[in-house]
Every structure is written in structure tokens, then in C-alpha cells.
Amino acid sequence: MNLHLLQAAQLTWSSELRILRAEGDCEIVLHRPAAELVDRPLHAVLGISAEAARELDARARRDTRAVEFLAARLGTGDPVPLRLGLGLDEGEATAAVVDLNVLLEGAPPVQLSGLSSALSHELRNPLSSVKMAVQTLARNTGLSERDQRRLTIANREIRTLERMLWLLSEYGRGSAPSLEPMPVRSLVQEAREMVSPELAERRIEVRVEEAPEVPRVRVDAGRLRPVLAQVLLNVAMGQPEGTQVEVSILPGPQGRAWVRVKDPAAELPPEEQGMLFKPFGTRVARGAGLSLAALRRVMQAQGGDVTAEAGPETGMVLTLTFTA
């Protein structure tokens, strides 16, 4: 197997957790040449704790087809997301190591979809168990006010994780949308209702203003509504409590319709404009990193588009364009 073509590194280590062999693209994946990794401790090579390295070794020796995801500290910058395919090689533990940032750079949506399916399968079952446990606890009328608040926070974060998994899958979906005519205002209001608990917690109102003579639009509301809801929530999360998110619905040229969302807290540096709608490519999409990419992909699949520009005074304005 040519590891360089795959942009992967192969590590083999001893029972004392020291690297015996290092092959492939070690400089790209692990930020050091292969020769410098040999005889170093496993935890130092992967940028993890010694305890985490012991658990990794035990899993590799127990399950020859195990897959592990970890955040590696390979330098002074941000943690690097690594995927490790674990196994045994002539009785020694080994791992094929891939940097997910490198893997996904420029990757087509179908590749992201395949990865998201694997992640969703791994995460949904434990997440469902956590959700059921939290909901069961919430029915206990004897809980203190402080514990009730904690459960409210837990429920909110569970909903956030569910939306994140959905966004990841939606970005990569390739099936044709099912378009039906509907009023734009109804679409925006239904999206707002999907995140109403989170908006209520922060006492933030989504204020919708509609100009006269806005045409009905053809959309797949089931796919667009959740993505738009996440974008509205991201904008709301950047604003102080007790404020408003301003949404304008306007008629566009040639029978089109526009939805404009003002995000006064967002900054749009010139160097990030080209990355704004790429998965995890910008800091503007607070809390998600995929919501704007998914929004553009869904909009374009339905004959529309979404653009962004600096606000007239501060912040950013998102403009969704719908076909009539």
C-alpha cells in the first residue's frame, strides 16, 4: 500500500509503547519526519496523555479492526483531528493515522457524507441513551431548582448535537429535492419555531418584516427548514440577551424572493470571504462551522443561493435568494 498517495502515516509500537517503525507521510500527518519518530514514546508522537496512549494500545491489541478518533497536540497550534485505524502487525500494535483536516480539504460532498454516516452511527446511539436518561430525570418532581436548570442545559446541548449530526449528513446528501410552493414567511416562521426553546432561554426574538407582493417560492421545506433554523440560532447566539434578530423578506428581480438576515456581531475579514461557505473553513459560523456550507448547498440544490456581505454599518448580512 502506498501510504504517500493516501496521505497517511503508519506507526508500529512495542508493548513498552515506544515507536518501532514509522512509514508514510509522517511529516504531513504527524509534523515530524519518520526517522525522528522511531524509539519515541507513543503518547509524545501522537500528542496525547500517557494514559490515553495505554488505552489506545490495549484497544489495538484487543480489536484488530478498531477505529479511534482523537485530538492530537502536535505543536503550539490548535489540536489536530486524527483518525486511527488500529490493528496488529506481526504481534505488535499498529495504527494507520490520517489527519482529518487534510482528508477533508477540497473533498467532494459525497466523501463528507460517507464520513458523516460513520460518525453519526457511532454517536447517535450513545446520544439517544443520554437523551432518554436526561428526560427521565426531568420527570422527577423532587429535584431542586439548581438540578432542574442543569437538566435544561443538558437538554439544550443534546438538541445542539442532534442538529450538528443532521447538518453533517445534509451537506453530503445527493438526492434530488422535493419542491413545493409555499410562502417565504411560513418557511422562516417554521424555522424559528424549531429553535424557539434556545431563543426563549436567551430572551431573543426573531423579528420578521415582509414587504408587499412577495411571491410564493418552490422549496423542499423539510430539508431547508432545519438548516435555516441553525443559521438563525447561530446569529442569535452572537447577540446579547434580550435583543432581536432582524429578518427581512423582499421581492427580488424576475419573480424571485429574498430573505435577508442581519448578523451585527459577525465580522467578515477579507481573507475569510472565500472560505465562508466551505465546511469548517471560517470562524463566522459560530457554534457550527458547517451551517453556512449546508445552507448554500441546500439552497443551490433547490435553484436558489445564499451570499454574504458586510453590513451597512457593522456586522454581516446574509441574503437567501429563492426562485418563484
ZAPAFI-450744 format. One record per residue: x, y, z of N, C-alpha, C in turn. Coordinates in steps of 0.02 Angstrom, whole numbers, padded with zeros to 5 digits, always signed. Each point is the difference from the previous one (the first is absolute). Layout:
// ZAPAFI-450744
XYZXYZXYZ
...
END
This chain:
// ZAPAFI-450744
+00042-00060+00000-00042+00060+00000+00044+00062+00000
-00015+00048-00045+00039+00062-00003-00031+00051+00048
+00030+00007+00059-00027+00044+00050+00005+00073-00020
+00050+00016-00043+00008+00070-00021-00059+00022-00043
-00025-00045-00043-00058+00017-00041-00061+00011+00043
-00005-00036+00055-00057+00007+00046+00009+00057+00049
+00061+00031+00002+00016+00051+00049-00014-00026+00071
+00028-00059+00013-00009-00032+00065+00069-00020+00028
+00002-00008+00065+00061-00024+00033-00015-00067+00033
+00049-00044+00001-00008-00066+00032+00049-00004+00058
-00027-00011+00060+00041-00007+00060-00006-00070+00028
+00057-00028+00020+00000-00064+00035+00040+00010+00065
-00028-00025+00056+00034+00012+00064+00004-00064+00041
+00045+00001+00048+00012-00058+00042-00047-00001+00060
+00003-00054+00039-00040-00004+00061+00021+00052+00051
+00060+00028-00008+00022+00054+00044-00022+00068-00026
-00041+00000-00053-00030+00060-00029+00053+00047-00028
+00050-00029-00034+00050+00039-00036-00004-00018-00074
+00008+00050-00043-00008-00010-00072+00056-00044-00027
-00020-00055-00034+00047-00045-00032+00011+00019-00073
-00054+00016-00035+00004+00019-00071-00047+00058-00013
+00020+00044-00045-00042+00056-00022+00008+00006-00076
-00055-00002-00037+00002+00001-00073-00053+00048-00026
+00005+00016-00065-00050+00041-00032+00012+00075+00009
-00053+00038-00004+00004+00074+00002+00001+00025+00072
+00052-00018+00037+00004+00020+00070+00007+00076+00008
+00035+00032-00047+00009+00073+00006-00067+00036-00007
-00043-00023-00045-00065+00032-00010-00048-00016+00058
-00002-00064+00019-00050-00021+00049+00022+00014+00072
+00064-00014+00015+00024+00004+00069+00051+00056+00010
+00012+00038-00053+00041+00061+00005+00073-00014+00017
+00024-00062-00012+00070-00017+00010+00020-00052-00051
+00064+00000-00022+00023-00053-00045-00003-00068+00035
-00008-00052-00040-00006-00067+00028+00059-00019+00044
+00060+00020-00022+00061-00019+00037+00000+00028+00071
-00031+00058+00009-00001+00031+00067-00051-00031+00047
-00045-00041-00027-00052-00030+00042+00020-00067+00030
+00047-00034-00032+00019-00067+00024+00032+00005+00070
-00022-00045+00043+00023-00007+00069-00027+00055+00046
-00044+00041-00026-00032+00050+00044-00062-00031+00032
-00022+00026+00059-00061-00026+00031-00061+00013-00044
-00047-00046+00000-00060+00006-00041-00039+00063+00018
-00006+00015+00065-00040+00058+00020+00031+00065-00025
+00067+00003-00002+00033+00061-00024-00009+00008-00075
+00002-00055-00038-00008+00003-00072-00071+00023-00019
-00050-00024+00037-00069+00017-00015-00025+00062+00036
+00039+00027+00046-00021+00060+00036-00058-00013+00046
+00001-00058+00033-00054-00017+00047+00031-00017+00067
-00042-00013+00050+00025-00018+00066+00026-00072+00000
+00044-00016+00048+00026-00068+00006-00057-00049+00014
-00050+00021+00039-00057-00045+00014-00040-00014-00063
-00011+00052-00041-00037-00010-00063+00039-00046-00047
+00066+00005+00001+00041-00045-00042-00007-00072+00023
-00003-00012+00065-00009-00069+00025-00067-00028-00021
-00053+00042+00003-00066-00023-00022-00001-00015-00075
+00036+00041-00039+00004-00011-00072+00035-00066-00015
+00054-00013+00036+00038-00062-00009-00044-00061+00017
-00036+00004+00055-00042-00056+00021-00054-00013-00052
-00028+00052-00029-00053-00010-00050+00029-00030-00064
+00059+00023-00020+00031-00027-00060+00014-00074+00007
+00021-00022+00060+00016-00070+00010-00062-00043+00011
-00055+00033+00018-00063-00037+00013-00044-00005-00062
-00001+00052-00041-00047+00005-00057+00040+00020-00062
+00011-00047-00044+00044+00013-00058-00034+00044-00053
-00062+00018+00008-00034+00043-00049-00028+00063+00034
+00028+00018+00056-00026+00058+00037+00019+00065-00034
-00042+00050+00008+00013+00067-00025-00005+00048+00058
+00048+00045+00005+00001+00048+00055+00009+00070-00028
-00037+00048+00028+00008+00070-00017+00029+00037+00060
+00049+00043-00012+00029+00037+00056+00024+00068-00023
+00006+00046+00048+00027+00067-00013+00073+00000+00023
+00046+00005-00047+00071-00005+00015+00031+00069+00008
+00041+00008+00051+00039+00061+00010+00069-00011-00031
+00007+00022-00063+00062-00013-00037+00045+00061-00004
-00020+00054+00032+00040+00061-00002-00031+00052+00044
+00014+00063-00016-00026+00055+00041-00069+00023-00023
-00024-00025-00058-00064+00023-00026-00059-00039+00028
-00056+00002-00037-00060-00035+00022+00009-00075-00004
-00039-00038+00039+00003-00074-00006-00017-00023-00070
+00033-00053-00022-00010-00028-00067-00045-00062+00005
-00056-00002-00037-00044-00059+00003+00031-00058-00039
+00012-00056+00033+00029-00059-00031-00049-00058+00002
+00002-00040-00054-00037-00063-00002+00051-00056-00001
-00006-00048+00046+00047-00055+00005-00036-00066-00014
+00025-00036-00050-00024-00068-00012+00048-00048+00036
-00023-00032+00053+00043-00039+00044+00002-00073-00021
+00054-00034+00020+00005-00071-00015+00066-00028+00026
+00019-00060-00025+00061-00034+00020+00041-00015-00062
+00066+00006+00005+00046-00016-00054+00056-00042+00029
-00002-00065-00016+00049-00048+00026+00004+00004+00076
-00058+00004+00031-00004-00001+00073+00009+00066+00033
+00016+00053-00037+00009+00066+00029-00059+00045-00020
-00018+00045+00045-00055+00046-00013+00019+00051-00054
-00049+00016-00043+00014+00046-00055-00061+00043-00013
+00010+00056-00033-00055+00045-00017+00015+00037-00065
-00049+00002-00044+00002+00043-00059-00031+00066+00020
+00038+00054-00004-00019+00065+00028-00015+00048-00057
-00058+00032+00002-00020+00049-00051-00020+00065+00035
+00024+00056-00027-00020+00066+00024-00066+00017-00035
-00054+00007+00039-00066+00012-00031-00003+00067-00035
+00037+00050+00024+00001+00064-00034+00028-00007-00071
+00054-00040-00007+00029-00012-00066-00048-00041-00043
-00031-00050+00031-00046-00044-00037-00058+00038-00029
-00028+00048+00039-00060+00035-00022+00014+00062-00041
+00063+00020-00004+00016+00061-00038-00016-00012-00074
-00048+00038-00025-00020-00007-00069-00039-00063-00015
-00021-00036+00052-00036-00063-00012-00069+00014-00028
-00025-00041-00047-00068+00008-00025-00051-00016+00053
-00060+00029-00004-00051-00013+00051-00014-00073+00012
+00005-00043-00053-00016-00070+00010+00051-00032+00047
+00063+00023-00002+00050-00027+00046-00016+00021+00072
-00021+00063+00008-00021+00023+00067-00060-00040+00024
-00045-00016-00047-00060-00037+00019+00019-00069+00026
+00048-00033-00033+00020-00065+00023+00030+00002+00070
+00041+00051+00012+00029+00008+00067-00054+00015+00051
-00047+00044-00019-00052+00019+00048-00044-00059+00017
-00012-00045-00048-00040-00060+00015+00033-00042+00053
+00066-00009-00006+00036-00039+00050-00002+00033+00068
+00011+00066+00000-00001+00036+00064-00070-00001+00031
-00051+00010-00042-00068+00001+00026-00018-00067+00032
+00021-00054-00033-00015-00066+00028+00032-00009+00068
+00063+00025+00006+00036-00008+00063-00029+00044+00055
-00028+00058-00018-00020+00050+00050-00074-00002+00018
-00042-00021-00047-00072+00005+00012-00024-00046+00056
+00026-00061+00002-00023-00047+00052+00017+00024+00071
+00063+00018+00014+00013+00026+00067-00036+00065+00014
-00009+00042-00051-00035+00063+00010-00074-00013+00017
-00030-00050-00032-00070-00017+00016-00006-00025+00071
+00049-00038+00023-00001-00024+00069+00006+00057+00050
+00043+00047-00015+00008+00059+00044-00065+00041+00000
-00030+00008-00058-00062+00039-00005-00056-00033+00040
-00006-00066-00004-00052-00035+00037+00011+00006+00076
+00064-00005+00021+00015+00006+00071-00017+00069+00026
+00018+00052-00038-00014+00069+00021-00075+00012+00003
-00037-00024-00050-00073+00010+00000-00033-00037+00058
+00027-00059+00017-00027-00037+00058+00012+00039+00065
+00060+00027+00007+00015+00039+00060-00043+00062+00005
-00015+00031-00057-00038+00062+00000-00071-00011+00025
-00025-00061-00002-00068-00014+00024-00003-00008+00076
+00057+00002+00033+00003-00005+00073-00020+00067+00030
-00057+00002+00032-00026+00063+00028+00036+00021+00064
+00043-00043+00027+00035+00017+00061+00067+00034-00010
+00018+00014-00062+00065+00030-00013+00002+00073+00023
+00058+00022+00021+00008+00070+00019+00000+00045-00062
-00008+00064+00011+00000+00047-00056+00066-00001-00036
+00055-00008+00037+00066-00002-00031+00006-00061-00045
-00023-00058+00022+00003-00061-00041-00044+00006-00061
-00058+00032+00008-00043+00011-00058+00035+00042-00053
+00036+00052+00022+00037+00042-00047+00054-00041-00036
+00033-00043+00038+00052-00042-00031-00029-00046-00053
-00059-00028+00014-00032-00043-00050-00023+00040-00061
-00021+00061+00011-00018+00043-00057+00060+00011-00045
+00057+00014+00031+00061+00009-00040+00019-00063-00037
-00006-00058+00034+00016-00064-00032-00045-00013-00060
-00065+00014+00008-00047-00009-00055+00017+00045-00059
+00019+00061+00015+00018+00048-00053+00061-00025-00039
+00050-00024+00036+00061-00023-00034-00013-00064-00040
-00046-00042+00024-00018-00060-00038-00032+00020-00066
-00045+00049+00002-00032+00024-00062+00053+00029-00047
+00049+00035+00027+00054+00028-00041+00038-00056-00035
+00018-00052+00036+00037-00056-00030-00042-00035-00054
-00065-00007+00012-00043-00031-00051-00001+00042-00064
-00003+00066+00008+00000+00043-00060+00067-00003-00036
+00055-00004+00038+00066-00004-00031+00007-00063-00042
-00023-00056+00026+00002-00063-00037-00043+00005-00063
-00058+00032+00007-00044+00007-00059+00032+00044-00052
+00032+00055+00020+00032+00045-00048+00056-00036-00038
+00038-00040+00036+00055-00036-00032-00026-00048-00053
-00055-00035+00016-00029-00045-00049-00032+00037-00058
-00034+00056+00015-00035+00037-00051+00048+00030-00051
+00058+00022+00023+00049+00030-00046+00019-00049-00055
+00005-00063+00017+00022-00050-00049-00056-00035-00037
-00062+00016+00015-00055-00036-00032-00004+00018-00074
-00008-00050-00042+00000+00012-00072-00068-00011-00033
-00051-00019+00037-00065-00014-00030-00034+00065-00022
-00043-00006-00051-00035+00059-00026-00052+00025+00050
-00006+00067+00006-00050+00027+00047-00071-00009-00026
-00047+00001+00045-00071-00003-00017-00029+00070+00009
-00008+00036-00055-00019+00071+00002-00075+00009+00000
-00023+00043+00045-00071+00018+00003-00005+00075+00014
-00053+00032-00027-00007+00072+00012-00022+00015+00072
+00027+00053+00028-00021+00022+00067+00019+00072+00011
-00034+00036+00045+00019+00069+00016+00067+00002+00036
+00042+00049-00017+00065+00006+00032-00007+00012+00075
-00049+00041+00019-00009+00015+00071-00013-00063+00040
-00040-00046-00027-00015-00062+00035+00064-00041+00010
+00043-00001-00050+00063-00037+00005+00043+00029+00057
+00006+00066+00002+00041+00033+00052-00029-00012+00069
-00066+00007+00006-00032-00010+00065+00007-00071+00025
-00006-00049-00045+00007-00070+00020+00072-00015+00021
+00049+00031-00034+00070-00008+00019+00011+00030+00069
-00029+00058+00012+00007+00032+00066-00029-00043+00055
-00056-00033-00012-00031-00042+00051+00044-00060+00018
+00041-00023-00046+00042-00057+00014+00052+00014+00053
+00019+00063+00007+00050+00019+00051-00030+00046+00053
-00066+00000+00006-00033+00045+00047+00021-00012+00073
+00014-00062+00023+00022-00007+00070+00066+00036+00013
+00048-00005-00047+00064+00033+00008-00008+00076-00003
-00043+00024-00045-00013+00072-00005-00032+00026+00064
-00047-00038+00027-00034+00021+00061+00048+00003+00059
+00047-00047+00004+00049+00001+00054+00041+00064+00001
+00016+00025-00059+00040+00061-00005-00043+00062-00008
-00066-00009+00001-00047+00056-00006+00014+00039-00065
+00011-00037-00054+00013+00031-00065-00059-00013-00046
-00022+00052-00033-00056-00004-00046+00025+00004-00072
-00026-00043-00043+00013+00005-00072-00056+00040-00030
+00016+00062-00018-00051+00046-00026+00000-00002-00076
-00058-00019-00029-00005-00010-00073-00042+00057-00029
+00029+00036-00048-00036+00052-00036-00005-00020-00073
-00061+00004-00026-00012-00022-00069-00027+00058-00042
+00032+00011-00057-00025+00050-00047-00061-00026-00037
-00040+00044-00029-00058-00024-00038+00021-00034-00065
-00045-00043-00024+00006-00032-00065+00062-00045-00006
+00016-00034+00053+00053-00051-00003-00030-00064-00029
+00029-00027-00053-00030-00060-00030+00011-00062+00043
-00043-00051-00010+00012-00065+00030+00061-00031-00034
+00034-00044+00035+00061-00030-00026-00006-00076+00001
+00041-00032-00042+00000-00074-00003+00061-00024+00039
-00013-00037+00055+00054-00024+00043-00017-00070+00025
+00052-00034+00022-00008-00062+00039+00006+00021+00073
-00057+00017+00029+00001+00029+00067+00029-00047+00052
-00011-00065-00008+00026-00047+00049+00075+00000+00005
+00034+00015-00056+00074+00002+00001+00026+00069+00015
-00035+00052-00022+00025+00068+00009-00014+00026+00070
-00058-00017+00028-00021+00028+00064+00051-00011+00056
+00026-00061+00011+00048-00009+00055+00066+00037-00010
+00023+00006-00064+00062+00036-00012-00009+00074+00015
-00055+00028-00023-00014+00070+00013-00008+00012+00075
-00031-00047+00035-00009+00006+00072+00068+00005+00035
+00048-00041-00021+00066+00001+00032+00035+00066-00014
-00007+00027-00060+00031+00065-00016-00031+00055+00043
-00066+00000+00007-00032+00050+00043+00025-00006+00072
+00009-00061+00024+00024-00010+00068+00072+00024+00007
+00042-00014-00050+00069+00023+00003+00004+00076+00005
-00042+00034-00039-00002+00073+00003-00023+00023+00069
-00052-00033+00026-00027+00019+00066+00052-00010+00055
+00039-00053-00004+00049-00015+00052+00055+00052+00003
+00010+00039-00053+00051+00051+00001-00024+00067+00026
-00064+00004+00018-00029+00063+00022-00013+00000+00075
-00003+00059+00031-00015+00004+00072-00072-00025+00013
-00010-00024+00060-00068-00021+00020-00048+00058-00003
-00063-00016-00018-00052+00050-00002+00000+00042-00063
+00037-00020-00052+00001+00038-00062-00039-00035-00055
+00006+00024-00062-00038-00027-00056+00046-00021-00057
-00021-00052-00035+00030-00018-00064-00046+00027-00054
+00026+00042-00044-00041+00032-00051+00003-00040-00065
-00060-00019-00024-00007-00036-00063-00048+00038-00045
+00022+00014-00061-00041+00035-00049-00016-00045-00059
-00063+00001-00021-00022-00039-00058-00020+00050-00054
+00032-00005-00059-00008+00051-00052-00012-00033-00068
-00037+00034-00045-00005-00026-00068+00065+00014-00037
+00023-00048-00040+00060+00008-00040-00016+00007-00073
+00052+00008-00042-00012+00006-00072-00022-00066-00030
-00035+00005-00056-00022-00058-00039-00039-00050+00042
-00044+00026+00042-00044-00042+00039+00033-00036+00057
+00060+00018+00018+00034-00033+00056-00019+00032+00066
+00022-00032+00054-00012+00027+00067+00066-00001+00039
+00009+00050+00043+00060+00005+00041-00018-00005+00074
+00043-00034+00037-00002+00002+00073+00067+00026+00024
-00001+00055+00037+00063+00029+00024+00002-00005+00076
+00055-00027+00025+00010-00010+00072+00059+00042+00021
-00011+00046+00047+00054+00043+00024+00034-00034+00059
+00066-00002-00003+00041-00028+00054+00048+00055+00023
-00021+00042+00047+00042+00057+00019+00063-00019+00038
+00002-00060+00027+00059-00021+00040+00054-00032-00042
-00016-00019-00062+00048-00036-00042+00048+00049-00032
+00062-00021-00006+00049+00037-00039+00018-00041-00061
+00009+00034-00056+00014-00035-00063+00067+00025-00027
+00056-00026+00027+00065+00022-00025+00008-00017-00074
+00034+00042-00038+00008-00014-00072+00031-00068-00014
+00046-00022+00043+00034-00063-00012-00046-00060+00011
-00058+00010+00032-00046-00055+00013-00059-00002-00048
-00007+00050-00042-00059+00003-00043-00004-00061-00047
+00058-00022-00025+00000-00057-00044-00012-00066+00035
+00006-00001+00067-00008-00062+00039-00066-00004+00036
-00041+00053-00005-00059+00006+00042-00048-00058-00007
-00009-00026-00061-00049-00053-00011+00033-00068-00010
+00063-00007+00022+00033-00065-00002-00004-00032+00069
-00006-00067+00003-00007-00033+00065+00057+00015+00047
-00015+00027+00058+00048+00014+00053+00055+00047-00022
-00015+00040-00052+00052+00043-00027+00003+00069+00029
-00046+00018+00044-00003+00068+00026-00023+00001+00072
+00018+00054+00035-00022+00008+00068-00068+00036+00005
-00025+00024-00058-00062+00039+00002-00059-00042+00022
-00002-00063-00023-00057-00044+00016+00008-00025+00072
-00017+00041+00047+00011-00016+00071-00037-00065+00019
+00036-00042+00036-00033-00058+00029-00012-00057-00047
+00011+00009-00065-00014-00054-00046+00057-00014-00047
+00021+00050-00038+00053-00010-00048-00024-00033-00063
-00061-00026-00001-00027-00033-00058-00067+00029-00022
-00030+00042+00041-00068+00023-00014-00004+00041-00064
+00047+00046-00011-00003+00040-00061+00016-00042-00062
+00047-00047+00007+00015-00045-00056-00061-00042-00018
-00033-00027+00051-00060-00040-00013-00056+00043-00029
-00007+00062+00025-00052+00044-00025+00010+00014-00075
+00062+00016-00019+00011+00014-00072-00013-00062-00042
+00023-00058+00024-00010-00061-00040-00074-00016-00008
-00039+00007+00053-00072-00013-00005-00034+00051-00045
+00018+00064+00008-00030+00053-00041+00015-00011-00074
+00063-00015-00017+00017-00010-00070-00033-00061-00029
-00009-00052+00040-00034-00060-00024-00073+00014-00016
-00028+00053+00030-00070+00017-00010-00007+00060-00047
+00053+00017-00037-00004+00053-00050+00013+00069+00027
+00020+00006+00062+00014+00066+00029+00073+00008+00017
+00015+00045+00046+00069+00011+00020+00000+00041+00064
+00058+00006+00032+00009+00043+00058+00067+00035-00007
+00000+00065+00015+00061+00040-00003+00007+00039+00065
+00059+00028+00010+00014+00039+00060+00038+00063-00019
-00013+00053+00035+00037+00063-00010+00003+00037+00066
+00047+00045+00005+00007+00040+00060-00062+00043+00009
-00022+00008+00062-00059+00041+00015+00013+00073-00015
-00054+00040-00006+00008+00071-00016+00038+00038+00053
-00004-00022+00063+00037+00033+00053+00050-00048+00032
-00025-00055+00028+00043-00051+00029-00029-00068-00016
+00040-00052+00013-00026-00068-00007-00004-00023-00072
-00046-00047-00011-00007-00034-00064-00074-00009-00016
-00016-00003-00064-00068-00012-00022+00000-00061-00046
-00040-00051+00017-00010-00058-00042-00061+00011-00044
+00006-00016-00063-00057+00007-00046-00014-00067-00033
-00060-00027+00014-00022-00061-00032-00044+00018-00060
+00015-00028-00057-00038+00013-00061-00040-00062-00019
-00066+00008-00006-00045-00055-00017-00029+00011-00069
-00011-00055-00036-00035+00004-00064-00075-00007+00012
-00038+00036-00042-00073-00002+00008-00026-00065-00029
END
